[in-house]
């Protein structure tokens, strides 16, 4: 069932498909890097609860916005 205004994968051009795949790859790499950093970082060097950051990073489809926010604002300097 198609949602009004959204195209099916088969309706996308090759360039559009490439952009979707690139977005998924960027998001996946950013999430993996943020979760790895979060796992290794002591709780005292994280702004806010680690479980909340991990949940937000893992469960949101953000094209890298949530992991970027973690790297910019969620970590305390050494």
C-alpha positions in Angstrom: 0.0 0.0 0.0 1.5 3.3 -1.1 1.2 6.5 1.0 -0.1 9.5 -0.9 2.8 11.5 -2.2 5.5 8.9 -1.6 7.1 6.9 -4.4 7.7 3.2 -4.3 11.3 2.0 -4.6 10.6 0.8 -8.2 9.4 4.3 -9.1 12.7 6.0 -8.1 15.4 6.9 -10.6 18.9 5.4 -10.3 20.2 8.7 -8.9 17.4 8.9 -6.3 18.0 5.3 -5.2 21.7 6.1 -4.9 20.9 9.1 -2.6 18.7 6.9 -0.4 21.4 4.2 -0.1 24.0 6.9 0.7 21.8 8.4 3.4 21.3 5.0 5.0 25.1 4.3 4.9 25.9 7.8 6.4 23.3 7.3 9.1 24.5 3.8 10.0 28.1 4.8 10.2 27.3 7.8 12.3 25.2 5.7 14.7 27.8 3.0 15.0 30.5 5.6 15.8 28.4 7.4 18.3 27.3 4.2 20.1 30.9 3.0 20.2 32.1 6.2 21.7 29.2 6.3 24.2 30.0 2.7 25.3 33.6 3.5 25.9 33.1 6.9 27.5 32.8 7.0 31.3 29.3 8.2 32.5 30.9 11.3 34.1 32.1 12.5 30.7 28.6 12.4 29.1 26.0 15.1 29.4 22.9 13.4 30.5 22.1 9.7 31.0 24.0 7.3 28.8 20.9 5.1 28.4 18.9 8.1 27.0 21.6 9.0 24.5 21.9 5.3 23.4 18.2 5.1 22.9 18.0 8.3 20.9 20.9 7.3 18.8 19.8 3.8 18.1 16.1 4.3 17.5 15.8 7.5 15.5 16.2 7.7 11.8 17.9 11.1 11.6 20.4 10.9 8.7 23.2 11.5 11.3 21.6 14.4 13.1 21.3 12.7 16.5 24.8 11.2 16.5 26.2 14.6 15.4 24.3 16.2 18.3 25.9 13.7 20.6 29.4 14.4 19.4 28.9 18.2 19.6 26.9 18.6 22.8 26.6 15.2 24.6 30.2 14.8 25.5 32.1 16.6 28.3 35.7 17.6 27.5 38.4 15.6 29.2 
